[in-house]
Amino acid sequence: MTRTASTRGYTARAAVTAERSPSGGTRLTRLRSDGPLALRATSGGVHLVGAAAGPLGGDDLELELIVRAGARLSLRSAATSLALPGDGPSRMTVRAEVGAGGHLDYAPEPTVAAARCDHRATAHITLAHGATLRWREELILGRHGEEPGRHSSRMDVTLGGTPLLRHELCLDDPHIYRGRAVLGDARAVGSVLLVGGDLPRSARTGEGLAVLPLAGPGVLITATAPDSAVLRRRLAAV
């Protein structure tokens, strides 16, 4: 971990590697925490525990997740993340790799985009043929009674060397994203990506909900809602 500004600007790199054990289960062969990214092994997998407030403007955080062939990894977080303003934009990058027969279940608590923040979240996910994935992301636009700052998120997923999904949501200009074609008056937005297994193969829409089967073995579920509780229910209902 390094500090990149005189006030605060962390550059942190944390990592988890899960491998199949000789008994057929999963063992963690690497669990590296760094700076604000503190990782704790639990009975259900791995929890991300915030060791400092943020991400704060100027922070550059990266988490690497490697699931070897036949292994399984579940990642959760102990609390929401609060993107705060500071010295420049903040960044959170997740790089995930899942081997054949492996499974990654990534479902941290929501990120809250506080007023005046400038946060960029990116996920680069590489899947081998036969890997399965559940990837959930949720964003809350501002704390109670405030308008959010700037937030953008991008997800690039590759399966067996072929692009499966390129998905981006840019919330920089409220005159655009507050239009009915984007978020309208929603205060929460989220998505669940499912890859492999028994998936719905027909597109459908509902109140604040869209289900989009992908060209490959995956489906993207997106939802908007007035608050985080309704958002979670809509994503879970599919």
N, C-alpha and C positions, 0 to 999 in steps of 0.2 A: 504494500500500500504506500502511495505517496500523496503528499498534499501539494496541490497545484496552484494554490493562491494564498496570499497572506491572510485572508479572512478564513475561507474554507473552500476547498475544491479537491475532493478526494478522487484519486485514480485507484480503483480497487478491482481485483481479479479473484473471484472465488470459483470453485469447481467441485463437481461430484462425479465419481465413476462407479457404476454398479456393474457387477459381473455375476454370471451364473456360478453357483457353488457346486462342488462335486456331488452334494446331496440333492441337487435339483432346485434349490432355493436361490436367493440372491444375497450377495455380500457386497458391502461397500469397500472398495479398495482405495478410494481417495475421497477425502472430505476436507476440503481446504477452504477456510474462512478468510476473509480479508476486509479490513476496515468496517464499513457499515453493513457488509454482507456476512452475517454470522449464520452458519449452518449447524443444525443439530439433528443427529440421528434419533428417530423415535420408532416405536413399535409399528407405526403405519408407513414409515418411509423416512423422508427428510423434511424438516421444517426450516424455513428461512426466518431468522429472528433479526429484526432491525437492531443493530448495535449503536445506531446514531439516528437522529432525525433526518428526514429527507426522503428522496434525493433533493439536495439543495442545488440551486443554480451554480454551475461550475463543476459539479460532480460528474465523473465518467466511470460508471460501474459496469462490470461485465460478469456474467455467470455462465459457466460451461457445464453442460450436462451430457455425460456419455453413458449410454446403456448398451452394454455388450450383448452379443447374440444370446437369446434365451433368458436374459435377465429382465427384471421388472423394477421400475422406480416410480414412486409417488412423491411429488414435491408440493408442499403446502407452505403457507406463511402464517406466522403467529398473529399478525395484525395487518391492517391496511397500510399502504405506503402513501405518504403525503408529499407530493411534488411541490416544492417551495421556491420562491424567487431567490436570486442570489447574483453572484458574479458570472453572468453569461448563462447559456443554456445548460441544462443537465441532460445526461444520457444514461439509459439503461439498456444494455444489450444482452440478450440470452442466445447462446449458441448450443444447440442440442443435436445429438447424433444417436440414432437408435439402430442397433444391428438386427439381423434377421431373427425373427421369433421373439424379439424384445418388445417391451411395452413401456411407454412413458405416459404418466398421468400428471399433467402440470396444471395446477389449479390454485394459485395464490389468492389471497384476499384482494379486494379491489384497490386500485390506485385512485387517489383523490387529487384532482388538478386544482390547486389553490389559486387564489387571485394573483395575477402577475407572474405566475410561473412560466417557464419556457422549457418544456420537457419533450424529449424524443425517446421513444421506446421502440426497439427493433428486436425481432426474433428471426434467427436463421436456423432452420430445422432440416436435417438430412436424415432420411429414412431408407433403410435397406428394404428390398422386397421381402414381404412377410412380417415386417414390423407393424405394430399398431400404436395408435396415439390418441389421447384425449388432451386437448389444449384449451384451457378456458382463460379468458381475459375479461376484466370488467373495469370500467372507468366511471368515476363519479365526477360530475362537472361542478366543482367548487364546494366549499364547505357551506354550512347552513347560512343562508342569507347573503352569499357572495357570488359574483360571477367568476368563472374560471379564467385562468391565464391561457397560454398557448400550449397545445398538446398534439403530438402526432404519433401514430403507431403504425408499424409496418411488419408484416409477417411473410417470409419467403420460405416455402416448403418444397423440398425436392424428394422424390421417391424413385429409388433405383436409377439415379442419374437424370431423371426427367422432371421438369417443373410440374408440380401438382397444384400449387396455389401461390398467387402473388396478391396480397391484400393490404390495403393502406387506408387509413382514416386520418385526415388532416383537419384539425380543429384550430386553425389560425385566425380566421376571420368570422366573427359571429354573424355578420351580414349574410354570409354564405351558409354556414352550418346551421344557423337557426331557421333556415328555410324549410318548407315542408318536404322538400326532396331529400333532405339530409336528416337532421335530428328534430326539427320543430322545437317544441317547448320541453323536450325530454331532458332530464337531469342526470340520466344514467344510460350507458350504452355498453354492450358487451357481445362476446362471441364465444362459441365453442366449435372447435374443429375436431372432427372424428375421422380417423383413418383406420381402415381394416375392420373386420368383424361384420356383424349383421347391421346394416345401415339402411335408413330410408332412402329409396331411389326415386322418389317423385318430389318435385318442388312444390312448396306450398307457402302461403302467407297467412298471418292472423294479426290480431291486435298487437302492434309493436313487435312482430316476430316474422322472420323469414327463414325458410329452410331451403338451401341450395345444394343439391347433389353436384359433385365435381366430375370432371371427365374421367378421373381415375377413381380408385377405391376410397373415396372420402366424401364427407358432407360438411358444409359450413352452415352453422346456425348463428344468426345475428338477431339481436333484440335491442329495443330501446324501452325506457320506462321512466316514470316520474321519480323513482327512488331506487336504492340498491336492493331493497327487499323484493319489490315487484320484478326487478330485473332478474334476480336469482331464480324466482319462481318461473318466469317465462323461459329462461334457458334450460331449466331442469325439466320442464314439462314435455319436451320433445322426446 
